[in-house]
Amino acid sequence: MKKRKKSEILEKSFNMLYILPMIIVYLVFIIYPMGDVMRLSFYDKKVNGDMIYIGLKNFADFFADPDTPMIFMNTAIWVFVGTALKLGLGLIMALALYKNFFGKKLITGVMLIPYAMPAAVACMIWRLMYNPMFGHIGQFMRDVGLTDQAVNFLGNTKTSLLAVMIVNVWAVAPFCALNILSALYSIPKYIYEAASIDGANGWQGGK
């Protein structure tokens, strides 16, 4: 009995080695940077590199800043609205790709371009498209009569958040679609067949 327990303990310890690399990466690239940021928030770094401990002064100055409410509002919009748009668009894309139709492979490749494209390349392309003078987006708005002057999308506080959110949703939605699509494929077909026999439509779970 003791040998069996000892072997089980050794087996569990050996299995932990499989997730050890992930734990190390998590500690080095996530936990340590977060802890270091929190540590630095209690200091004031001078130009010459000196670190002066100031306690909670940085936090007090932040909450006393008149722009703080706007920062919280923009952060909330970015997190909640942005996440909802990514998941919503990803769900629509996944449901569309789950169906069998002519040209599915071509459309799948086109829809996955944002996810496969390097971030640096995508940012450069969108920056050119947002250019107020010769960008395609501004030119299109002038052609259809939405505006008669150049629009500085990234330099205007009224449009910059929306412009950046569009790029972020465009880039991340395909990743959400892939995850949702993989979950859809993992559902056994007999569940759809049973739901269809029971009279379920597309909204109620029918295929």
Buried (B, 14 or more C-beta within 10 A) or exposed (E): EEEEEEEEEEEEEEEEEEEEEEEEEEEEEEEEEEEEEEEEBBBEEEEEEEEEEBEEBEEEEEEEEEEEEEEEEBEEEBEEBBEEBBBEBBBEBBBBBBEEEEEEEEBBEEBBEBBEBEEEEBEEEBEEBBBBEEBEBBBEBBEEEEEEEBBBBBEEEEBBBEBBBBBBBBBBBBBBBBEBBEEBEEEEEEEBEEBBEEEBEEEEBBB
